[in-house]
């Protein structure tokens, strides 16, 4: 014959159920914390990567702008040589006749 359950035995089952529920809640909370922390780290890594990529793009753009500035502000060699030789561009009202070609003397 089976013994009927006593009140004390049922109380032990209730405490066991409460203990299992508490442990499951703690494990679930730890898992959620881990996922939240991992997502935060991934978001930070992504933000850092975006900033590094943006920085590289801006650095390349700055280099290109410096090259363009140097190209625009550099005095061409022909202009410098012409100034050294005393040559200057014609005035707007000056007429230049190029009937004869002068040959440079050796």
PLY file of the C-alpha trace (Angstrom):
ply
format ascii 1.0
element vertex 106
property float x
property float y
property float z
element edge 105
property int vertex1
property int vertex2
end_header
0.00 0.00 0.00
1.13 3.47 -0.78
1.51 5.94 1.99
-0.61 8.99 1.77
1.41 12.18 1.38
1.74 14.22 4.44
1.62 17.96 4.75
5.38 18.06 5.44
6.21 16.24 2.21
4.11 18.66 0.18
5.86 21.61 1.81
9.26 20.22 0.72
8.04 20.03 -2.83
6.96 23.68 -2.66
10.40 24.78 -1.41
12.08 22.76 -4.15
9.86 24.39 -6.76
10.61 27.82 -5.32
14.37 27.05 -5.36
14.28 25.86 -8.97
12.31 28.97 -9.99
14.83 31.22 -8.20
17.79 29.51 -9.89
16.11 29.72 -13.31
15.40 33.40 -12.75
19.03 34.07 -11.85
20.31 32.15 -14.88
17.87 34.01 -17.14
18.92 37.36 -15.66
22.59 36.49 -16.15
21.89 35.51 -19.77
20.00 38.72 -20.45
22.82 40.75 -18.89
25.36 38.93 -21.05
23.34 39.61 -24.23
22.86 43.28 -23.29
26.57 43.67 -22.57
27.55 41.93 -25.82
25.18 44.16 -27.83
26.64 47.24 -26.16
30.17 46.12 -27.06
29.17 45.40 -30.65
27.51 48.80 -30.94
30.64 50.50 -29.61
32.85 48.56 -32.02
30.60 49.55 -34.89
30.68 53.21 -33.85
34.47 53.11 -33.59
34.73 51.47 -37.02
32.47 54.14 -38.54
34.61 56.92 -37.01
37.86 55.31 -38.21
36.44 54.94 -41.70
35.23 58.55 -41.65
38.63 59.69 -40.43
40.36 57.85 -43.28
37.98 59.39 -45.79
38.59 62.88 -44.41
42.36 62.29 -44.41
42.26 61.25 -48.07
40.11 64.26 -48.91
42.50 66.59 -47.08
45.46 65.12 -48.96
43.68 65.60 -52.26
42.76 69.19 -51.35
46.36 69.95 -50.41
47.54 68.62 -53.76
44.96 70.74 -55.54
45.97 73.80 -53.51
49.64 73.22 -54.32
48.79 72.81 -57.99
46.76 76.04 -58.00
49.25 78.16 -56.05
52.44 76.85 -57.60
54.11 79.25 -59.99
54.83 77.51 -63.28
58.49 77.27 -64.22
57.91 79.08 -67.50
56.54 82.10 -65.64
59.56 82.21 -63.34
61.99 81.92 -66.27
60.13 84.63 -68.18
60.36 86.99 -65.19
64.10 86.28 -64.84
64.62 87.08 -68.53
62.63 90.28 -68.20
59.71 89.12 -70.29
56.16 90.05 -69.48
52.80 89.24 -71.03
51.40 91.68 -73.57
49.12 94.46 -72.42
45.46 94.16 -73.40
45.72 97.05 -75.87
49.04 95.91 -77.34
49.11 94.36 -80.82
51.65 91.68 -81.57
52.73 90.96 -85.14
54.23 87.60 -85.80
55.17 87.82 -89.47
58.73 86.65 -89.07
60.05 83.88 -86.96
63.18 84.80 -85.11
65.73 82.12 -84.68
67.63 81.97 -81.48
71.32 82.64 -81.78
73.50 79.82 -80.55
0 1
1 2
2 3
3 4
4 5
5 6
6 7
7 8
8 9
9 10
10 11
11 12
12 13
13 14
14 15
15 16
16 17
17 18
18 19
19 20
20 21
21 22
22 23
23 24
24 25
25 26
26 27
27 28
28 29
29 30
30 31
31 32
32 33
33 34
34 35
35 36
36 37
37 38
38 39
39 40
40 41
41 42
42 43
43 44
44 45
45 46
46 47
47 48
48 49
49 50
50 51
51 52
52 53
53 54
54 55
55 56
56 57
57 58
58 59
59 60
60 61
61 62
62 63
63 64
64 65
65 66
66 67
67 68
68 69
69 70
70 71
71 72
72 73
73 74
74 75
75 76
76 77
77 78
78 79
79 80
80 81
81 82
82 83
83 84
84 85
85 86
86 87
87 88
88 89
89 90
90 91
91 92
92 93
93 94
94 95
95 96
96 97
97 98
98 99
99 100
100 101
101 102
102 103
103 104
104 105
